[in-house]
Amino acid sequence: KSTFHEQRLAYLLGAIATDGHIYEQGNHGEVQLIQKPTKEKEEFITHVDDCLHKTFQKIFTSSVKKISSGSIRGKSVVGSANAYRCYSKSIAQELQLEKEQFVETLLVADEQLCYSFVAGVIDGDGCFKDNRIHIYISKEDLLQQTIVALLRVGIVPQVTCNRDIFHVQIVEQIENVLDFTRRVQ
């Protein structure tokens, strides 16, 4: 049976895997979450910060990232976001180790830990539409972790690949999953 500490760590790993980074270099380490500070994402950002604080007794520091611009299908797109950073080599190392071993962890985890991880992933890169949860995943290791977590709780997701993005759809146990999410309702 997982503890609240482990469940918060699982949610944190899901959120960082979708919308953040773990950096280690020399004597330095950093855990970073990138989010646009909108009203809709406020509870998600606060919960990720709370998970970090209750797990490692550290909080994120916020800084505004440079405005980015690009082109999508010929249309100009401009975006801005905040970088929520935790500077700690030991935390970065611990999260990186957990991330590398997380498939094995999920294979023996209880439902609460699996749901917590999936909720972090959904809140990071998911949405609810047409009576299904949609998650968009670009990293194969995150796809494996998400599929294992879903199968552990008895959910068989539908997965399609569109170019370099995996589209994971959940149509079963939606209420159970949404009980653990903060942003997606």
C-alpha positions as a Markdown table, in Angstrom:
| # | Residue | x | y | z |
|---|---|---|---|---|
| 1 | Lys | 0.0 | 0.0 | 0.0 |
| 2 | Ser | 1.5 | 3.3 | -1.1 |
| 3 | Thr | 1.8 | 6.2 | 1.3 |
| 4 | Phe | 0.7 | 9.8 | 0.7 |
| 5 | His | 4.4 | 10.7 | 0.3 |
| 6 | Glu | 4.7 | 8.1 | -2.6 |
| 7 | Gln | 1.4 | 9.2 | -4.2 |
| 8 | Arg | 2.6 | 12.9 | -4.2 |
| 9 | Leu | 5.9 | 11.8 | -5.7 |
| 10 | Ala | 4.0 | 9.9 | -8.4 |
| 11 | Tyr | 1.9 | 12.9 | -9.2 |
| 12 | Leu | 5.0 | 15.1 | -9.3 |
| 13 | Leu | 6.7 | 12.7 | -11.7 |
| 14 | Gly | 3.7 | 12.7 | -14.0 |
| 15 | Ala | 3.5 | 16.5 | -14.1 |
| 16 | Ile | 7.3 | 16.9 | -14.6 |
| 17 | Ala | 7.4 | 14.2 | -17.3 |
| 18 | Thr | 4.8 | 16.1 | -19.4 |
| 19 | Asp | 5.5 | 19.8 | -18.6 |
| 20 | Gly | 9.0 | 19.9 | -17.2 |
| 21 | His | 12.5 | 18.8 | -17.1 |
| 22 | Ile | 15.1 | 17.3 | -14.7 |
| 23 | Tyr | 18.6 | 18.6 | -15.2 |
| 24 | Glu | 21.8 | 17.3 | -13.7 |
| 25 | Gln | 25.2 | 18.8 | -14.7 |
| 26 | Gly | 28.4 | 18.7 | -12.6 |
| 27 | Asn | 27.6 | 20.1 | -9.1 |
| 28 | His | 24.2 | 21.4 | -10.2 |
| 29 | Gly | 20.8 | 20.0 | -10.5 |
| 30 | Glu | 17.4 | 21.5 | -11.3 |
| 31 | Val | 13.8 | 20.4 | -11.5 |
| 32 | Gln | 11.6 | 22.6 | -13.7 |
| 33 | Leu | 7.9 | 22.9 | -14.5 |
| 34 | Ile | 6.9 | 25.1 | -17.4 |
| 35 | Gln | 3.3 | 26.4 | -17.3 |
| 36 | Lys | 1.4 | 29.5 | -18.3 |
| 37 | Pro | 0.0 | 30.9 | -15.1 |
| 38 | Thr | -3.7 | 31.0 | -16.0 |
| 39 | Lys | -6.7 | 30.7 | -13.7 |
| 40 | Glu | -7.4 | 27.2 | -15.2 |
| 41 | Lys | -3.9 | 26.0 | -14.3 |
| 42 | Glu | -3.6 | 27.7 | -10.9 |
| 43 | Glu | -4.7 | 24.7 | -8.9 |
| 44 | Phe | -2.5 | 22.4 | -10.9 |
| 45 | Ile | 0.6 | 24.6 | -10.4 |
| 46 | Thr | -0.2 | 24.9 | -6.7 |
| 47 | His | -0.6 | 21.2 | -6.3 |
| 48 | Val | 2.7 | 20.4 | -8.1 |
| 49 | Asp | 4.4 | 22.9 | -5.8 |
| 50 | Asp | 2.7 | 21.3 | -2.8 |
| 51 | Cys | 3.8 | 17.8 | -3.8 |
| 52 | Leu | 7.4 | 19.1 | -4.1 |
| 53 | His | 7.2 | 20.8 | -0.8 |
| 54 | Lys | 5.7 | 17.9 | 1.1 |
| 55 | Thr | 8.0 | 15.4 | -0.5 |
| 56 | Phe | 11.3 | 17.3 | -0.4 |
| 57 | Gln | 10.7 | 20.3 | 1.9 |
| 58 | Lys | 11.5 | 22.7 | -1.0 |
| 59 | Ile | 9.3 | 25.0 | -3.1 |
| 60 | Phe | 9.6 | 26.2 | -6.7 |
| 61 | Thr | 10.8 | 29.7 | -7.5 |
| 62 | Ser | 9.0 | 31.3 | -10.4 |
| 63 | Ser | 10.4 | 33.3 | -13.2 |
| 64 | Val | 9.0 | 34.5 | -16.5 |
| 65 | Lys | 10.4 | 32.8 | -19.6 |
| 66 | Lys | 11.2 | 34.7 | -22.7 |
| 67 | Ile | 8.3 | 35.1 | -25.1 |
| 68 | Ser | 8.5 | 32.4 | -27.8 |
| 69 | Ser | 7.2 | 32.5 | -31.3 |
| 70 | Gly | 6.8 | 30.1 | -34.1 |
| 71 | Ser | 4.6 | 28.9 | -36.9 |
| 72 | Ile | 2.0 | 26.2 | -36.9 |
| 73 | Arg | 0.5 | 25.3 | -40.3 |
| 74 | Gly | 1.6 | 28.6 | -41.7 |
| 75 | Lys | 0.1 | 30.7 | -38.9 |
| 76 | Ser | 2.2 | 32.8 | -36.5 |
| 77 | Val | 2.0 | 31.7 | -32.8 |
| 78 | Val | 3.3 | 33.6 | -29.9 |
| 79 | Gly | 3.5 | 32.2 | -26.4 |
| 80 | Ser | 4.6 | 33.0 | -22.9 |
| 81 | Ala | 4.9 | 30.9 | -19.7 |
| 82 | Asn | 6.6 | 30.8 | -16.3 |
| 83 | Ala | 9.4 | 28.5 | -15.3 |
| 84 | Tyr | 8.9 | 27.0 | -11.9 |
| 85 | Arg | 12.4 | 25.9 | -10.8 |
| 86 | Cys | 13.8 | 24.0 | -7.8 |
| 87 | Tyr | 17.6 | 24.2 | -7.7 |
| 88 | Ser | 18.8 | 21.0 | -5.9 |
| 89 | Lys | 21.1 | 18.4 | -7.2 |
| 90 | Ser | 20.0 | 15.8 | -4.7 |
| 91 | Ile | 16.3 | 16.3 | -5.6 |
| 92 | Ala | 17.1 | 16.1 | -9.4 |
| 93 | Gln | 19.1 | 12.9 | -8.8 |
| 94 | Glu | 16.3 | 11.3 | -6.8 |
| 95 | Leu | 13.6 | 12.2 | -9.3 |
| 96 | Gln | 15.8 | 11.0 | -12.2 |
| 97 | Leu | 16.4 | 7.7 | -10.5 |
| 98 | Glu | 12.7 | 7.3 | -9.7 |
| 99 | Lys | 11.8 | 8.2 | -13.3 |
| 100 | Glu | 14.2 | 5.6 | -14.7 |
| 101 | Gln | 12.8 | 2.9 | -12.4 |
| 102 | Phe | 9.2 | 3.9 | -12.6 |
| 103 | Val | 7.8 | 1.2 | -14.9 |
| 104 | Glu | 9.1 | -1.4 | -12.4 |
| 105 | Thr | 7.5 | 0.6 | -9.5 |
| 106 | Leu | 4.2 | 0.8 | -11.3 |
| 107 | Leu | 4.2 | -3.0 | -11.9 |
| 108 | Val | 3.9 | -3.6 | -8.1 |
| 109 | Ala | 2.1 | -0.3 | -7.2 |
| 110 | Asp | -1.4 | -0.1 | -5.7 |
| 111 | Glu | -4.3 | 1.8 | -7.4 |
| 112 | Gln | -3.8 | 5.1 | -5.6 |
| 113 | Leu | -0.2 | 5.4 | -6.7 |
| 114 | Cys | -1.1 | 4.5 | -10.3 |
| 115 | Tyr | -4.0 | 6.9 | -10.4 |
| 116 | Ser | -1.8 | 9.7 | -8.8 |
| 117 | Phe | 0.8 | 9.3 | -11.6 |
| 118 | Val | -1.8 | 9.2 | -14.4 |
| 119 | Ala | -3.5 | 12.3 | -12.9 |
| 120 | Gly | -0.2 | 14.2 | -13.0 |
| 121 | Val | 0.2 | 13.2 | -16.7 |
| 122 | Ile | -3.4 | 14.2 | -17.5 |
| 123 | Asp | -3.2 | 17.5 | -15.7 |
| 124 | Gly | 0.1 | 18.2 | -17.6 |
| 125 | Asp | -0.9 | 17.1 | -21.2 |
| 126 | Gly | -4.4 | 15.9 | -21.2 |
| 127 | Cys | -8.0 | 17.1 | -21.6 |
| 128 | Phe | -11.6 | 15.8 | -21.2 |
| 129 | Lys | -13.8 | 16.0 | -24.3 |
| 130 | Asp | -16.6 | 13.9 | -25.8 |
| 131 | Asn | -16.9 | 11.7 | -22.7 |
| 132 | Arg | -13.2 | 10.6 | -22.9 |
| 133 | Ile | -9.9 | 11.6 | -21.5 |
| 134 | His | -7.3 | 12.5 | -24.1 |
| 135 | Ile | -3.5 | 12.4 | -23.3 |
| 136 | Tyr | -0.9 | 13.5 | -25.8 |
| 137 | Ile | 2.5 | 11.9 | -25.2 |
| 138 | Ser | 5.7 | 12.4 | -27.2 |
| 139 | Lys | 8.2 | 10.4 | -25.1 |
| 140 | Glu | 8.2 | 6.6 | -25.4 |
| 141 | Asp | 9.2 | 6.0 | -21.8 |
| 142 | Leu | 6.3 | 8.2 | -20.6 |
| 143 | Leu | 4.0 | 6.2 | -22.8 |
| 144 | Gln | 5.2 | 3.0 | -21.3 |
| 145 | Gln | 4.7 | 4.3 | -17.8 |
| 146 | Thr | 1.2 | 5.6 | -18.5 |
| 147 | Ile | 0.1 | 2.4 | -20.2 |
| 148 | Val | 1.4 | 0.2 | -17.3 |
| 149 | Ala | -0.3 | 2.5 | -14.7 |
| 150 | Leu | -3.6 | 2.4 | -16.6 |
| 151 | Leu | -3.5 | -1.4 | -17.0 |
| 152 | Arg | -2.7 | -1.8 | -13.3 |
| 153 | Val | -6.0 | -0.1 | -12.4 |
| 154 | Gly | -7.9 | -2.2 | -15.0 |
| 155 | Ile | -8.2 | 0.5 | -17.8 |
| 156 | Val | -7.4 | -0.6 | -21.3 |
| 157 | Pro | -6.6 | 2.6 | -23.2 |
| 158 | Gln | -6.9 | 3.3 | -26.9 |
| 159 | Val | -3.6 | 4.4 | -28.4 |
| 160 | Thr | -3.0 | 5.9 | -31.8 |
| 161 | Cys | 0.1 | 7.4 | -33.2 |
| 162 | Asn | -0.1 | 10.7 | -35.2 |
| 163 | Arg | 3.4 | 11.6 | -36.6 |
| 164 | Asp | 5.6 | 11.7 | -33.5 |
| 165 | Ile | 2.8 | 12.0 | -30.9 |
| 166 | Phe | 0.9 | 9.2 | -29.2 |
| 167 | His | -2.7 | 9.9 | -28.5 |
| 168 | Val | -3.9 | 7.9 | -25.5 |
| 169 | Gln | -7.7 | 7.8 | -24.9 |
| 170 | Ile | -9.4 | 6.6 | -21.8 |
| 171 | Val | -13.1 | 5.7 | -22.0 |
| 172 | Glu | -13.4 | 3.5 | -18.9 |
| 173 | Gln | -13.4 | 4.5 | -15.2 |
| 174 | Ile | -13.4 | 8.2 | -16.0 |
| 175 | Glu | -14.8 | 9.2 | -12.7 |
| 176 | Asn | -12.1 | 7.3 | -10.8 |
| 177 | Val | -9.4 | 8.9 | -12.8 |
| 178 | Leu | -10.8 | 12.4 | -12.5 |
| 179 | Asp | -11.0 | 12.0 | -8.7 |
| 180 | Phe | -7.2 | 12.4 | -8.7 |
| 181 | Thr | -6.8 | 15.2 | -11.2 |
| 182 | Arg | -6.6 | 18.9 | -10.4 |
| 183 | Arg | -6.8 | 20.8 | -13.7 |
| 184 | Val | -8.8 | 18.4 | -15.9 |
| 185 | Gln | -12.4 | 18.0 | -14.8 |
